[in-house]
Amino acid sequence: MQILRTIAIIGLFYYGFKFLARTVFPWLLKRWVNKKMGQFQQQGQTQFNEQQKAQDFAKEHEGEVKIKTRGNHPESETKDMGDFVDYEEVD
């Protein structure tokens, strides 16, 4: 009697898994693929928009020259120490 019960349980698991593999798993896979495709398209659209903004900015500011200064830094401490002379020892 115990063996019949074991065989029935194995059969239920087998046919249950077979049913899930034919119906639920493809639906889940399709849903996951559609979600990833949407994310990919959104990322591509975002990059395209950023590129368009950069091109518009470049066209708007064409010909401008910007000079960045370092600011007011104090003079270095080694300025008044003299010149450095590189030499070789001669025997």
C-alpha positions as CSV (number, residue, x, y, z in Angstrom):
1,M,0.0,0.0,0.0
2,Q,2.9,2.3,0.8
3,I,4.4,1.8,-2.6
4,L,1.2,2.7,-4.4
5,R,1.1,5.9,-2.4
6,T,4.7,6.7,-3.3
7,I,4.1,6.1,-7.0
8,A,1.0,8.3,-6.9
9,I,2.9,11.1,-5.3
10,I,5.7,10.8,-7.9
11,G,3.1,10.8,-10.7
12,L,1.4,13.9,-9.3
13,F,4.7,15.8,-9.0
14,Y,5.7,14.7,-12.5
15,Y,2.4,15.8,-14.2
16,G,2.3,18.9,-12.0
17,F,5.8,20.0,-13.1
18,K,4.9,19.1,-16.7
19,F,1.8,21.3,-16.5
20,L,3.8,24.2,-14.9
21,A,6.5,23.9,-17.5
22,R,4.0,24.2,-20.4
23,T,1.8,27.0,-19.0
24,V,3.3,29.0,-16.1
25,F,7.0,29.0,-16.9
26,P,6.6,30.4,-20.5
27,W,4.2,33.1,-19.2
28,L,6.8,34.1,-16.5
29,L,9.6,34.1,-19.0
30,K,7.6,36.2,-21.5
31,R,6.8,38.7,-18.7
32,W,10.5,38.9,-17.6
33,V,11.7,39.4,-21.2
34,N,9.1,42.2,-21.8
35,K,10.2,43.9,-18.6
36,K,13.9,43.8,-19.6
37,M,13.1,45.0,-23.1
38,G,11.2,48.0,-21.6
39,Q,14.1,48.8,-19.4
40,F,16.5,48.6,-22.3
41,Q,14.3,50.9,-24.4
42,Q,14.0,53.4,-21.6
43,Q,17.8,53.4,-21.1
44,G,18.3,54.0,-24.8
45,Q,15.8,56.8,-24.8
46,T,17.5,58.4,-21.8
47,Q,20.9,58.2,-23.4
48,F,19.5,59.7,-26.7
49,N,17.9,62.6,-24.7
50,E,21.2,63.3,-22.9
51,Q,23.0,63.3,-26.2
52,Q,20.5,65.7,-27.7
53,K,20.9,68.0,-24.8
54,A,24.7,68.0,-25.1
55,Q,24.4,68.7,-28.8
56,D,22.0,71.6,-28.2
57,F,24.3,73.0,-25.5
58,A,27.3,72.8,-27.8
59,K,25.4,74.6,-30.6
60,E,24.1,77.3,-28.2
61,H,27.6,78.0,-26.8
62,E,29.6,77.6,-30.0
63,G,32.6,79.9,-30.2
64,E,32.7,80.8,-26.5
65,V,36.0,80.6,-24.8
66,K,36.2,80.0,-21.0
67,I,39.4,80.5,-19.0
68,K,39.6,78.9,-15.6
69,T,42.0,80.5,-13.2
70,R,43.6,78.8,-10.2
71,G,42.5,81.5,-7.8
72,N,44.7,83.3,-5.3
73,H,47.2,80.8,-4.1
74,P,50.0,82.0,-1.8
75,E,53.5,82.0,-3.4
76,S,55.5,78.9,-2.7
77,E,57.8,78.8,0.2
78,T,60.8,77.7,-1.9
79,K,60.7,80.8,-4.1
80,D,63.4,82.7,-2.1
81,M,65.7,79.7,-1.5
82,G,67.8,80.3,-4.6
83,D,68.6,78.3,-7.7
84,F,69.1,74.6,-7.9
85,V,72.3,73.4,-9.6
86,D,72.6,69.9,-10.8
87,Y,76.2,68.8,-10.6
88,E,78.4,65.7,-10.9
89,E,81.3,64.8,-8.6
90,V,84.6,64.7,-10.3
91,D,87.5,62.6,-8.7
